[in-house]
Protein backbone atom coordinates (compact mmCIF):
# COMPACT_ATOMS: atom_id res chain seq x y z
CA UNK A 1 0.00 0.00 0.00
CA UNK A 2 2.79 2.35 0.97
CA UNK A 3 4.77 1.61 -2.19
CA UNK A 4 1.67 2.03 -4.37
CA UNK A 5 0.98 5.45 -2.81
CA UNK A 6 4.61 6.57 -3.31
CA UNK A 7 4.55 5.44 -6.94
CA UNK A 8 1.36 7.39 -7.52
CA UNK A 9 2.89 10.53 -5.97
CA UNK A 10 6.02 10.15 -8.09
CA UNK A 11 3.91 9.85 -11.24
CA UNK A 12 1.99 13.01 -10.28
CA UNK A 13 5.21 14.89 -9.57
CA UNK A 14 6.67 13.74 -12.86
CA UNK A 15 3.53 14.88 -14.66
CA UNK A 16 3.82 18.32 -13.02
CA UNK A 17 7.47 18.57 -14.08
CA UNK A 18 6.59 17.73 -17.69
CA UNK A 19 3.73 20.23 -17.73
CA UNK A 20 5.94 22.98 -16.27
CA UNK A 21 8.69 22.17 -18.75
CA UNK A 22 6.27 22.44 -21.67
CA UNK A 23 4.86 25.67 -20.22
CA UNK A 24 8.26 27.36 -19.84
CA UNK A 25 9.39 26.22 -23.28
CA UNK A 26 6.22 27.69 -24.75
CA UNK A 27 6.73 30.99 -22.92
CA UNK A 28 10.37 31.13 -24.04
CA UNK A 29 9.38 30.41 -27.64
CA UNK A 30 6.62 33.02 -27.49
CA UNK A 31 9.05 35.61 -26.09
CA UNK A 32 11.57 35.05 -28.86
CA UNK A 33 8.99 35.30 -31.59
CA UNK A 34 6.52 37.84 -30.34
CA UNK A 35 7.98 40.04 -27.63
CA UNK A 36 10.91 41.37 -29.65
CA UNK A 37 10.38 44.13 -32.22
CA UNK A 38 9.32 42.50 -35.48
CA UNK A 39 10.50 43.50 -38.93
CA UNK A 40 8.99 42.27 -42.16
CA UNK A 41 11.45 42.26 -45.05
CA UNK A 42 10.33 44.82 -47.62
CA UNK A 43 10.19 43.80 -51.27
CA UNK A 44 8.47 46.87 -52.71
CA UNK A 45 11.04 49.62 -52.12
CA UNK A 46 13.72 47.74 -54.07
CA UNK A 47 12.22 46.19 -57.15
CA UNK A 48 14.84 43.52 -57.71
CA UNK A 49 15.53 42.61 -54.10
CA UNK A 50 13.40 39.46 -54.27
CA UNK A 51 15.20 38.21 -57.37
CA UNK A 52 18.55 39.04 -55.81
CA UNK A 53 17.61 37.30 -52.57
CA UNK A 54 16.59 34.17 -54.48
CA UNK A 55 19.86 34.27 -56.40
CA UNK A 56 21.84 34.55 -53.19
CA UNK A 57 19.98 31.58 -51.71
CA UNK A 58 20.55 29.48 -54.82
CA UNK A 59 24.22 30.33 -54.94
CA UNK A 60 24.55 29.63 -51.27
CA UNK A 61 22.99 26.21 -51.64
CA UNK A 62 25.69 25.43 -54.18
CA UNK A 63 28.56 26.47 -51.96
CA UNK A 64 27.60 26.21 -48.31
CA UNK A 65 29.58 23.02 -47.76
CA UNK A 66 32.41 23.66 -50.18
CA UNK A 67 34.06 26.45 -48.23
CA UNK A 68 37.25 25.53 -46.47
CA UNK A 69 39.98 27.80 -45.16
CA UNK A 70 38.27 30.93 -46.56
CA UNK A 71 38.83 29.83 -50.17
CA UNK A 72 36.68 31.63 -52.75
CA UNK A 73 34.52 29.68 -55.18
CA UNK A 74 33.36 30.34 -58.73
CA UNK A 75 29.60 30.85 -58.81
CA UNK A 76 29.37 28.99 -62.11
CA UNK A 77 30.71 25.70 -60.82
CA UNK A 78 28.28 22.74 -61.00
CA UNK A 79 26.06 21.98 -58.07
CA UNK A 80 27.54 19.51 -55.60
CA UNK A 81 25.90 17.01 -53.36
CA UNK A 82 24.32 18.67 -50.32
CA UNK A 83 26.00 18.30 -46.99
CA UNK A 84 25.26 19.68 -43.56
CA UNK A 85 24.76 23.47 -43.79
CA UNK A 86 27.35 25.72 -42.22
CA UNK A 87 25.66 29.00 -43.12
CA UNK A 88 26.14 30.32 -39.59
CA UNK A 89 29.88 30.45 -40.30
CA UNK A 90 29.89 32.17 -43.68
CA UNK A 91 28.63 35.20 -45.52
CA UNK A 92 28.89 36.77 -48.95
CA UNK A 93 31.88 39.01 -49.45
CA UNK A 94 31.02 42.70 -49.51
CA UNK A 95 31.88 44.97 -52.40
CA UNK A 96 32.99 47.48 -49.76
CA UNK A 97 34.95 47.25 -46.52
CA UNK A 98 32.45 47.85 -43.71
CA UNK A 99 31.87 47.44 -40.01
CA UNK A 100 28.36 47.03 -38.54
CA UNK A 101 26.76 47.94 -35.22
CA UNK A 102 23.46 46.68 -33.80
CA UNK A 103 21.28 49.61 -32.73
CA UNK A 104 18.01 49.56 -30.75
CA UNK A 105 14.90 48.09 -32.42
CA UNK A 106 16.99 45.53 -34.32
CA UNK A 107 18.37 48.15 -36.65
CA UNK A 108 21.87 47.60 -38.06
CA UNK A 109 24.21 50.48 -38.84
CA UNK A 110 26.64 49.67 -41.65
CA UNK A 111 29.68 51.98 -41.76
CA UNK A 112 31.75 52.04 -44.94
CA UNK A 113 35.51 52.41 -44.43
CA UNK A 114 37.18 55.77 -45.17
CA UNK A 115 39.04 54.19 -48.08
CA UNK A 116 35.88 52.83 -49.72
CA UNK A 117 33.63 55.81 -48.95
CA UNK A 118 35.04 57.95 -51.75
CA UNK A 119 34.85 55.04 -54.20
CA UNK A 120 31.23 54.37 -53.26
CA UNK A 121 30.17 58.00 -53.53
CA UNK A 122 31.94 58.37 -56.86
CA UNK A 123 30.12 55.33 -58.23
CA UNK A 124 26.77 56.90 -57.32
CA UNK A 125 27.28 59.98 -59.50
CA UNK A 126 24.71 59.95 -62.26
CA UNK A 127 23.55 56.44 -61.41
CA UNK A 128 20.62 55.00 -59.53
CA UNK A 129 21.64 52.18 -57.23
CA UNK A 130 19.81 50.29 -54.56
CA UNK A 131 21.72 48.76 -51.68
CA UNK A 132 20.97 45.70 -49.61
CA UNK A 133 22.29 43.99 -46.50
CA UNK A 134 22.97 40.31 -47.01
CA UNK A 135 22.83 38.43 -43.71
CA UNK A 136 24.55 35.21 -42.71
CA UNK A 137 21.17 33.46 -42.91
CA UNK A 138 21.26 34.38 -46.65
CA UNK A 139 18.30 36.72 -46.11
CA UNK A 140 18.39 40.10 -47.82
CA UNK A 141 16.99 43.35 -46.41
CA UNK A 142 16.95 46.87 -47.94
CA UNK A 143 19.75 49.23 -46.91
CA UNK A 144 19.08 52.96 -46.95
CA UNK A 145 21.61 55.79 -46.89
CA UNK A 146 21.74 57.16 -43.37
CA UNK A 147 24.32 59.95 -43.15
CA UNK A 148 28.03 60.67 -43.11
CA UNK A 149 30.40 60.43 -40.18
CA UNK A 150 33.30 62.87 -40.20
CA UNK A 151 36.93 62.81 -39.05
CA UNK A 152 37.40 60.92 -41.35
CA UNK A 153 34.49 60.88 -43.79
CA UNK A 154 32.52 57.63 -43.79
CA UNK A 155 29.18 57.00 -45.44
CA UNK A 156 26.66 54.89 -43.51
CA UNK A 157 23.62 52.75 -44.27
CA UNK A 158 20.91 51.29 -42.08
CA UNK A 159 19.04 48.02 -42.49
CA UNK A 160 17.15 45.64 -40.19
CA UNK A 161 18.30 42.36 -38.74
CA UNK A 162 15.87 39.63 -39.92
CA UNK A 163 14.02 37.60 -37.30
CA UNK A 164 15.90 34.40 -38.14
CA UNK A 165 19.23 36.14 -37.62
CA UNK A 166 18.18 37.22 -34.10
CA UNK A 167 17.85 33.70 -32.80
CA UNK A 168 21.49 32.74 -32.55
CA UNK A 169 24.25 34.39 -30.53
CA UNK A 170 26.59 35.99 -31.24
CA UNK A 171 24.88 38.07 -33.92
CA UNK A 172 26.81 38.28 -37.18
CA UNK A 173 27.59 41.31 -39.31
CA UNK A 174 25.80 41.61 -42.66
CA UNK A 175 27.58 42.76 -45.77
CA UNK A 176 26.65 45.60 -48.06
CA UNK A 177 25.90 44.92 -51.71
CA UNK A 178 24.92 47.31 -54.47
CA UNK A 179 22.17 46.50 -56.98
CA UNK A 180 22.20 45.75 -59.83
CA UNK A 181 24.95 43.37 -58.83
CA UNK A 182 26.82 41.43 -61.48
CA UNK A 183 30.05 40.89 -59.56
CA UNK A 184 31.20 37.38 -58.63
CA UNK A 185 29.77 36.02 -55.39
CA UNK A 186 32.24 34.64 -52.86
CA UNK A 187 31.95 33.44 -49.29
CA UNK A 188 34.10 33.91 -46.19
CA UNK A 189 33.56 33.56 -42.45
CA UNK A 190 31.29 36.20 -40.98
CA UNK A 191 32.28 38.65 -38.25
CA UNK A 192 30.55 39.29 -34.94
CA UNK A 193 28.13 42.22 -34.94
CA UNK A 194 29.16 45.07 -32.62
CA UNK A 195 26.61 46.29 -30.04
CA UNK A 196 25.87 50.00 -29.62
CA UNK A 197 25.73 49.84 -25.80
CA UNK A 198 29.37 48.70 -25.55
CA UNK A 199 31.27 50.73 -28.08
CA UNK A 200 33.82 53.48 -28.60
CA UNK A 201 31.82 55.47 -31.12
CA UNK A 202 33.60 58.77 -31.80
CA UNK A 203 36.90 60.61 -31.38
CA UNK A 204 37.90 64.24 -31.76
CA UNK A 205 41.25 66.03 -31.93
CA UNK A 206 40.95 69.45 -30.22
CA UNK A 207 42.08 72.54 -32.09
CA UNK A 208 43.51 74.22 -28.98
CA UNK A 209 45.30 71.29 -27.30
CA UNK A 210 47.98 69.54 -29.33
CA UNK A 211 48.58 67.00 -26.56
CA UNK A 212 45.11 65.48 -26.25
CA UNK A 213 42.62 63.35 -28.15
CA UNK A 214 39.04 63.02 -26.85
CA UNK A 215 37.20 59.73 -27.31
CA UNK A 216 33.58 58.86 -26.60
CA UNK A 217 32.64 55.38 -25.37
CA UNK A 218 29.42 53.79 -24.17
CA UNK A 219 29.10 51.06 -21.57
CA UNK A 220 32.14 51.75 -19.38
CA UNK A 221 30.52 54.04 -16.80
CA UNK A 222 26.92 52.91 -16.46
CA UNK A 223 25.61 55.21 -13.74
CA UNK A 224 25.70 58.96 -13.60
CA UNK A 225 27.12 59.15 -10.07
CA UNK A 226 29.90 56.61 -10.62
CA UNK A 227 33.41 57.92 -11.24
CA UNK A 228 36.13 55.61 -12.55
CA UNK A 229 39.77 56.51 -12.15
CA UNK A 230 41.45 57.34 -15.48
CA UNK A 231 44.32 55.03 -14.54
CA UNK A 232 41.94 52.08 -15.06
CA UNK A 233 42.14 52.69 -18.82
CA UNK A 234 44.59 53.33 -21.57
CA UNK A 235 44.07 54.41 -25.17
CA UNK A 236 45.19 52.32 -28.11
CA UNK A 237 46.02 54.01 -31.41
CA UNK A 238 46.14 51.43 -34.19
CA UNK A 239 45.49 47.73 -33.81
CA UNK A 240 45.33 45.92 -30.49
CA UNK A 241 48.64 44.10 -30.92
CA UNK A 242 50.96 46.65 -32.56
CA UNK A 243 49.17 49.88 -31.65
CA UNK A 244 50.57 52.71 -29.54
CA UNK A 245 49.19 52.88 -26.00
CA UNK A 246 48.85 56.22 -24.19
CA UNK A 247 47.60 57.42 -20.81
CA UNK A 248 43.99 58.44 -20.13
CA UNK A 249 44.00 61.82 -18.36
CA UNK A 250 40.31 62.16 -17.45
CA UNK A 251 37.31 59.82 -17.51
CA UNK A 252 33.79 61.13 -16.94
CA UNK A 253 30.61 59.37 -18.05
CA UNK A 254 31.18 58.66 -21.76
CA UNK A 255 34.05 61.11 -22.31
CA UNK A 256 37.74 60.16 -22.05
CA UNK A 257 40.75 62.41 -22.68
CA UNK A 258 43.72 60.51 -24.07
CA UNK A 259 47.31 61.62 -24.37
CA UNK A 260 48.02 62.22 -28.03
CA UNK A 261 50.50 59.75 -29.57
CA UNK A 262 53.71 60.82 -31.27
CA UNK A 263 52.81 59.36 -34.65
CA UNK A 264 52.99 60.31 -38.30
CA UNK A 265 50.18 62.45 -39.65
CA UNK A 266 47.91 59.56 -40.62
CA UNK A 267 44.42 58.55 -39.54
CA UNK A 268 44.04 55.30 -37.64
CA UNK A 269 41.60 53.44 -35.44
CA UNK A 270 41.47 54.30 -31.75
CA UNK A 271 40.06 52.39 -28.81
CA UNK A 272 40.23 52.00 -25.04
CA UNK A 273 41.61 49.14 -23.01
CA UNK A 274 40.34 48.25 -19.54
CA UNK A 275 43.69 47.41 -17.98
CA UNK A 276 42.54 45.17 -15.14
CA UNK A 277 40.42 43.06 -17.49
CA UNK A 278 42.87 43.14 -20.39
CA UNK A 279 39.86 43.89 -22.53
CA UNK A 280 39.72 46.25 -25.49
CA UNK A 281 36.45 48.08 -26.07
CA UNK A 282 35.09 47.52 -29.61
CA UNK A 283 35.50 50.67 -31.67
CA UNK A 284 34.30 52.32 -34.87
CA UNK A 285 36.19 55.57 -34.17
CA UNK A 286 39.29 57.02 -35.79
CA UNK A 287 42.05 59.29 -34.60
CA UNK A 288 42.75 62.07 -37.11
CA UNK A 289 45.81 64.33 -36.73
CA UNK A 290 43.88 67.25 -38.23
CA UNK A 291 41.75 68.99 -35.56
CA UNK A 292 38.03 68.36 -35.75
CA UNK A 293 36.39 71.75 -35.70
CA UNK A 294 33.45 73.74 -36.97
CA UNK A 295 34.46 76.28 -39.60
CA UNK A 296 34.11 79.91 -38.53
CA UNK A 297 31.85 82.38 -40.28
CA UNK A 298 33.88 84.98 -42.22
CA UNK A 299 36.99 84.16 -40.18
CA UNK A 300 35.55 85.37 -36.89
CA UNK A 301 33.96 83.85 -33.84
CA UNK A 302 30.24 84.14 -33.36
CA UNK A 303 29.39 85.78 -30.06
CA UNK A 304 26.42 83.50 -29.32
CA UNK A 305 25.54 80.11 -30.80
CA UNK A 306 22.87 77.55 -29.88
CA UNK A 307 23.33 73.79 -29.77
CA UNK A 308 20.72 71.06 -29.53
CA UNK A 309 20.28 67.36 -30.22
CA UNK A 310 17.46 66.61 -32.64
CA UNK A 311 15.45 63.74 -34.02
CA UNK A 312 12.66 64.33 -36.57
CA UNK A 313 12.11 68.00 -35.69
CA UNK A 314 11.56 69.33 -39.21
CA UNK A 315 8.09 70.66 -38.37
CA UNK A 316 9.40 72.56 -35.31
CA UNK A 317 12.77 73.87 -36.49
CA UNK A 318 11.88 77.01 -38.43
CA UNK A 319 9.88 78.52 -35.58
CA UNK A 320 12.77 77.90 -33.17
CA UNK A 321 15.44 79.30 -35.51
CA UNK A 322 13.42 82.33 -36.65
CA UNK A 323 12.66 83.34 -33.08
CA UNK A 324 16.08 82.88 -31.49
CA UNK A 325 18.01 84.38 -34.40
CA UNK A 326 16.00 87.59 -34.04
CA UNK A 327 16.87 87.91 -30.35
CA UNK A 328 20.61 87.32 -30.74
CA UNK A 329 21.65 83.76 -31.67
CA UNK A 330 24.02 83.94 -34.64
CA UNK A 331 24.52 80.27 -35.36
CA UNK A 332 22.69 76.99 -34.74
CA UNK A 333 24.39 73.59 -34.41
CA UNK A 334 22.16 70.53 -34.64
CA UNK A 335 23.42 67.13 -33.52
CA UNK A 336 21.24 64.93 -35.72
CA UNK A 337 20.27 61.74 -33.89
CA UNK A 338 19.36 59.87 -37.11
CA UNK A 339 16.36 61.86 -38.36
CA UNK A 340 14.37 60.37 -41.21
CA UNK A 341 11.89 63.21 -41.74
CA UNK A 342 12.38 66.34 -43.89
CA UNK A 343 15.07 67.84 -41.63
CA UNK A 344 17.77 68.01 -44.32
CA UNK A 345 15.58 70.03 -46.68
CA UNK A 346 14.43 72.37 -43.91
CA UNK A 347 18.08 73.08 -42.98
CA UNK A 348 18.88 73.80 -46.64
CA UNK A 349 15.94 76.21 -46.83
CA UNK A 350 17.01 78.03 -43.66
CA UNK A 351 20.56 78.49 -44.95
CA UNK A 352 19.23 79.75 -48.28
CA UNK A 353 17.20 82.31 -46.32
CA UNK A 354 20.38 83.62 -44.69
CA UNK A 355 20.37 81.76 -41.37
CA UNK A 356 23.42 79.80 -40.27
CA UNK A 357 22.41 76.24 -39.40
CA UNK A 358 24.94 73.39 -39.24
CA UNK A 359 24.23 69.71 -38.70
CA UNK A 360 26.55 67.13 -37.23
CA UNK A 361 25.62 63.50 -37.84
CA UNK A 362 25.39 61.99 -34.34
CA UNK A 363 23.44 58.78 -34.72
CA UNK A 364 24.09 57.36 -31.27
CA UNK A 365 20.95 57.22 -29.13
CA UNK A 366 20.90 58.28 -25.47
CA UNK A 367 24.17 60.22 -25.75
CA UNK A 368 22.98 63.79 -25.24
CA UNK A 369 25.54 64.60 -22.55
CA UNK A 370 28.37 63.23 -24.68
CA UNK A 371 27.07 65.13 -27.71
CA UNK A 372 27.12 68.40 -25.76
CA UNK A 373 30.65 67.62 -24.55
CA UNK A 374 31.63 67.03 -28.17
CA UNK A 375 30.11 70.35 -29.24
CA UNK A 376 32.05 72.24 -26.57
CA UNK A 377 35.27 71.16 -28.31
CA UNK A 378 34.01 71.07 -31.89
CA UNK A 379 32.59 74.63 -31.84
CA UNK A 380 35.08 76.27 -29.48
CA UNK A 381 37.01 77.92 -32.30
CA UNK A 382 33.83 79.30 -33.89
CA UNK A 383 31.59 80.28 -30.96
CA UNK A 384 32.35 82.23 -27.77
CA UNK A 385 29.16 81.42 -25.88
CA UNK A 386 26.93 78.42 -26.46
CA UNK A 387 23.28 78.21 -25.44
CA UNK A 388 22.16 74.60 -24.83
CA UNK A 389 18.46 74.50 -25.55
CA UNK A 390 15.99 72.00 -27.05
CA UNK A 391 13.81 72.88 -30.03
CA UNK A 392 10.69 72.89 -27.85
CA UNK A 393 12.23 75.53 -25.57
CA UNK A 394 12.10 79.30 -26.10
CA UNK A 395 14.00 81.93 -24.09
CA UNK A 396 11.76 84.77 -22.95
CA UNK A 397 11.98 87.85 -20.74
CA UNK A 398 8.94 89.64 -19.25
CA UNK A 399 10.86 92.87 -19.90
CA UNK A 400 10.39 92.35 -23.65
CA UNK A 401 6.59 92.55 -23.44
CA UNK A 402 6.52 96.19 -24.55
CA UNK A 403 8.99 95.71 -27.43
CA UNK A 404 7.39 96.25 -30.82
CA UNK A 405 10.14 94.33 -32.62
CA UNK A 406 12.78 91.80 -31.57
CA UNK A 407 16.45 92.77 -31.35
CA UNK A 408 19.69 90.77 -31.37
CA UNK A 409 20.77 92.77 -28.35
CA UNK A 410 18.15 91.03 -26.21
CA UNK A 411 20.46 88.05 -25.66
CA UNK A 412 23.77 89.44 -26.85
CA UNK A 413 23.72 92.29 -24.33
CA UNK A 414 23.40 89.65 -21.61
CA UNK A 415 26.66 87.91 -22.50
CA UNK A 416 28.41 91.19 -23.38
CA UNK A 417 27.71 92.66 -19.96
CA UNK A 418 28.66 89.56 -18.07
CA UNK A 419 31.11 88.03 -20.48
CA UNK A 420 33.05 89.07 -23.53
CA UNK A 421 33.05 92.77 -24.37
CA UNK A 422 35.64 92.73 -27.14
CA UNK A 423 38.69 93.52 -24.97
CA UNK A 424 41.16 90.80 -24.05
CA UNK A 425 43.51 91.12 -21.11
CA UNK A 426 46.74 89.51 -22.19
CA UNK A 427 48.48 89.62 -18.85
CA UNK A 428 46.49 90.88 -15.88
CA UNK A 429 43.69 88.34 -16.14
CA UNK A 430 45.64 85.36 -17.41
CA UNK A 431 44.23 85.69 -20.93
CA UNK A 432 40.55 85.74 -19.88
CA UNK A 433 38.10 88.12 -21.42
CA UNK A 434 37.20 91.27 -19.50
CA UNK A 435 33.96 90.96 -17.53
CA UNK A 436 31.66 93.61 -16.15
CA UNK A 437 30.10 92.39 -12.90
CA UNK A 438 27.35 94.99 -12.60
CA UNK A 439 24.55 93.26 -10.75
CA UNK A 440 21.55 92.34 -12.84
CA UNK A 441 21.49 88.80 -11.46
CA UNK A 442 19.49 87.82 -8.45
CA UNK A 443 20.73 84.38 -7.54
CA UNK A 444 24.27 83.05 -7.29
CA UNK A 445 24.94 79.42 -8.20
CA UNK A 446 28.44 79.21 -6.75
CA UNK A 447 27.51 76.02 -4.87
CA UNK A 448 26.08 74.22 -7.90
CA UNK A 449 26.20 70.43 -7.86
CA UNK A 450 28.76 70.36 -10.65
CA UNK A 451 30.98 73.16 -9.28
CA UNK A 452 33.19 73.47 -6.25
CA UNK A 453 32.58 76.57 -4.11
CA UNK A 454 34.24 79.55 -5.75
CA UNK A 455 34.73 83.19 -4.73
CA UNK A 456 31.78 85.44 -5.43
CA UNK A 457 33.97 87.67 -7.60
CA UNK A 458 35.01 84.77 -9.86
CA UNK A 459 34.48 85.23 -13.58
CA UNK A 460 30.96 84.39 -14.79
CA UNK A 461 31.31 81.39 -17.09
CA UNK A 462 27.74 80.10 -17.14
CA UNK A 463 24.35 81.81 -17.11
CA UNK A 464 21.46 79.52 -16.20
CA UNK A 465 17.80 80.20 -16.88
CA UNK A 466 14.87 78.47 -15.18
CA UNK A 467 12.10 76.66 -17.06
CA UNK A 468 8.31 76.78 -17.04
CA UNK A 469 6.77 73.57 -18.37
CA UNK A 470 3.68 73.89 -20.57
CA UNK A 471 0.95 71.28 -20.98
CA UNK A 472 -1.16 70.16 -23.98
CA UNK A 473 -3.44 73.20 -23.61
CA UNK A 474 -6.41 71.40 -25.22
CA UNK A 475 -4.43 70.62 -28.38
CA UNK A 476 -4.94 67.22 -30.00
CA UNK A 477 -2.53 67.67 -32.93
CA UNK A 478 0.48 69.86 -33.61
CA UNK A 479 -0.73 73.49 -33.81
CA UNK A 480 -0.30 74.80 -37.36
CA UNK A 481 0.88 78.24 -36.13
CA UNK A 482 3.60 76.71 -34.00
CA UNK A 483 4.18 75.70 -30.40
CA UNK A 484 4.38 79.27 -29.08
CA UNK A 485 0.90 79.91 -30.45
CA UNK A 486 -0.74 76.60 -29.59
CA UNK A 487 0.33 75.93 -25.99
CA UNK A 488 -0.49 78.54 -23.37
CA UNK A 489 -1.20 76.69 -20.11
CA UNK A 490 1.62 75.62 -17.81
CA UNK A 491 2.59 74.35 -14.41
CA UNK A 492 3.04 77.01 -11.76
CA UNK A 493 6.36 75.85 -10.32
CA UNK A 494 9.67 76.32 -12.07
CA UNK A 495 11.42 73.06 -13.01
CA UNK A 496 14.98 72.51 -14.26
CA UNK A 497 17.09 75.11 -16.02
CA UNK A 498 19.01 75.62 -19.26
CA UNK A 499 22.35 77.35 -19.65
CA UNK A 500 24.41 79.72 -21.77
CA UNK A 501 28.06 78.73 -21.36
CA UNK A 502 31.36 80.43 -22.12
CA UNK A 503 33.10 77.62 -23.99
CA UNK A 504 36.58 78.49 -22.76
CA UNK A 505 35.31 78.21 -19.15
CA UNK A 506 34.26 74.55 -19.43
CA UNK A 507 36.29 72.11 -17.34
CA UNK A 508 38.70 69.79 -19.15
CA UNK A 509 36.55 66.79 -18.17
CA UNK A 510 33.71 68.26 -20.29
CA UNK A 511 31.31 66.97 -17.63
CA UNK A 512 27.71 68.15 -18.01
CA UNK A 513 24.34 67.17 -16.59
CA UNK A 514 20.99 68.39 -17.92
CA UNK A 515 22.31 71.33 -19.97
CA UNK A 516 24.72 72.48 -17.25
CA UNK A 517 28.52 72.18 -17.38
CA UNK A 518 31.20 71.82 -14.78
CA UNK A 519 33.48 74.86 -15.00
CA UNK A 520 37.20 75.42 -14.59
CA UNK A 521 38.52 76.93 -11.39
CA UNK A 522 38.08 80.68 -11.37
CA UNK A 523 34.68 80.61 -13.09
CA UNK A 524 31.23 80.49 -11.56
CA UNK A 525 27.63 79.86 -12.60
CA UNK A 526 24.78 82.24 -11.91
CA UNK A 527 21.01 81.80 -12.12
CA UNK A 528 18.77 84.50 -13.54
CA UNK A 529 15.68 85.50 -11.65
CA UNK A 530 12.36 84.58 -13.35
CA UNK A 531 11.68 88.30 -13.43
CA UNK A 532 14.69 88.70 -15.69
CA UNK A 533 14.40 85.72 -17.99
CA UNK A 534 12.75 82.32 -18.32
CA UNK A 535 12.57 79.40 -20.73
CA UNK A 536 9.14 78.39 -21.97
CA UNK A 537 9.44 74.62 -22.28
CA UNK A 538 6.62 73.18 -24.40
CA UNK A 539 7.21 69.76 -22.94
CA UNK A 540 3.78 68.12 -22.75
CA UNK A 541 2.40 68.64 -26.23
CA UNK A 542 -0.50 67.05 -28.09
CA UNK A 543 -0.43 63.31 -27.42
CA UNK A 544 0.99 62.15 -30.81
CA UNK A 545 3.92 64.57 -30.47
CA UNK A 546 4.54 63.76 -26.81
CA UNK A 547 4.47 60.02 -27.44
CA UNK A 548 6.95 60.27 -30.33
CA UNK A 549 9.35 62.45 -28.34
CA UNK A 550 9.35 60.57 -25.06
CA UNK A 551 9.66 57.19 -26.70
CA UNK A 552 13.18 58.24 -27.64
CA UNK A 553 14.74 60.07 -24.68
CA UNK A 554 18.21 61.30 -25.60
CA UNK A 555 19.79 61.59 -22.16
CA UNK A 556 22.15 58.70 -21.40
CA UNK A 557 20.87 58.20 -17.85
CA UNK A 558 17.12 58.78 -18.28
CA UNK A 559 15.23 55.56 -18.97
CA UNK A 560 12.63 55.41 -21.70
CA UNK A 561 9.29 56.47 -20.24
CA UNK A 562 7.55 53.34 -21.56
CA UNK A 563 9.72 51.11 -19.36
CA UNK A 564 8.46 50.41 -15.83
CA UNK A 565 11.76 51.45 -14.26
CA UNK A 566 12.44 54.27 -11.78
CA UNK A 567 8.81 55.36 -11.83
CA UNK A 568 9.35 58.13 -9.25
CA UNK A 569 12.05 59.90 -11.24
CA UNK A 570 11.65 63.63 -11.72
CA UNK A 571 12.24 63.05 -15.43
CA UNK A 572 9.01 61.06 -15.72
CA UNK A 573 5.70 62.73 -16.58
CA UNK A 574 3.73 62.98 -13.38
CA UNK A 575 0.95 60.46 -13.07
CA UNK A 576 1.62 58.87 -16.45
CA UNK A 577 3.52 55.79 -15.31
CA UNK A 578 4.80 53.58 -18.12
CA UNK A 579 1.62 53.32 -20.18
CA UNK A 580 1.85 54.06 -23.91
CA UNK A 581 -1.88 54.71 -24.12
CA UNK A 582 -3.17 58.27 -24.02
CA UNK A 583 -4.46 58.87 -20.50
CA UNK A 584 -7.84 60.35 -19.84
CA UNK A 585 -7.93 64.16 -19.69
CA UNK A 586 -4.50 64.41 -21.31
CA UNK A 587 -5.46 67.59 -23.19
CA UNK A 588 -6.11 69.41 -19.90
CA UNK A 589 -3.16 67.94 -17.97
CA UNK A 590 -0.22 69.99 -16.65
CA UNK A 591 -2.37 73.10 -16.70
CA UNK A 592 -2.30 75.30 -13.60
CA UNK A 593 -1.74 78.80 -15.02
CA UNK A 594 -2.67 80.30 -18.38
CA UNK A 595 0.33 82.24 -19.66
CA UNK A 596 -0.16 84.11 -22.96
CA UNK A 597 2.81 86.47 -22.68
CA UNK A 598 5.16 84.84 -25.17
CA UNK A 599 2.28 83.86 -27.46
CA UNK A 600 1.16 87.47 -27.74
CA UNK A 601 4.73 88.75 -28.12
CA UNK A 602 5.57 86.30 -30.95
CA UNK A 603 2.29 87.12 -32.68
CA UNK A 604 3.16 90.83 -32.57
CA UNK A 605 6.72 90.29 -33.78
CA UNK A 606 6.16 87.72 -36.50
CA UNK A 607 2.45 87.42 -37.28
CA UNK A 608 0.71 88.73 -40.37
CA UNK A 609 -2.91 89.61 -39.76
CA UNK A 610 -5.52 88.53 -42.30
CA UNK A 611 -9.33 88.22 -42.39
CA UNK A 612 -8.95 84.58 -41.30
CA UNK A 613 -6.59 85.38 -38.40
CA UNK A 614 -2.82 85.44 -38.03
CA UNK A 615 -0.28 83.71 -40.23
CA UNK A 616 3.27 82.91 -39.08
CA UNK A 617 6.28 82.86 -41.45
CA UNK A 618 7.18 79.30 -40.46
CA UNK A 619 3.78 77.90 -41.42
CA UNK A 620 3.87 75.65 -44.46
Secondary structure, 3 states (H helix, E strand, C coil): CHHHHHHHHHHHHHHHHHHHHHHHHHHHHHHHHHHCCCCCCCCCCCCCHHHHHHHHHHHHHHHCCCCCCCCCCCCCCCCCCCCCCCHHHEEECCCCCEEEEEEHHHEEEEEECHHHHHHHHHHHCCCCCEEEEECCCCCEEEEEEEEEECCCCEEEEEEECCCHHHCCCCCECCEEEEECCCCCCCEEECCECEECCCEEEEEECCCCCCCEEEEEEECCCCCCCCCCCHHHEEEEECCCCCCEEEEEEEEECCEEEEECCCCCCCCEEEEEEEHHHCEECCECCEECCCCCCCCCECCECEEEEEEEEECCCHHHHHHHHHHHHHCCCCEEEEEECCCCCCHHHHHHHHHHCCCCEEEEECCCCCCHHHHHHHHHHHCCCCEEEEEECCCCEEEECHHHCCCCCCCCHHHHHHHHHCCCCCCECCCCCCCCECCCCCCCCCEECCCCCCCCCCCCCCEEEEEEEEEEEECCCCCCCCCCCCHHHHCCEECCCCCCEEEEEEHHHECCCCCECCCCECECCCEEEEECCCCCCEEEECCCCCHHHHHHHHCCCCCCCCCCCCCCCCCCCCCCCCCCCCCCCCCCCHHHCCCCEECCHHHHHHHHHHCEEECCEEECCCCC
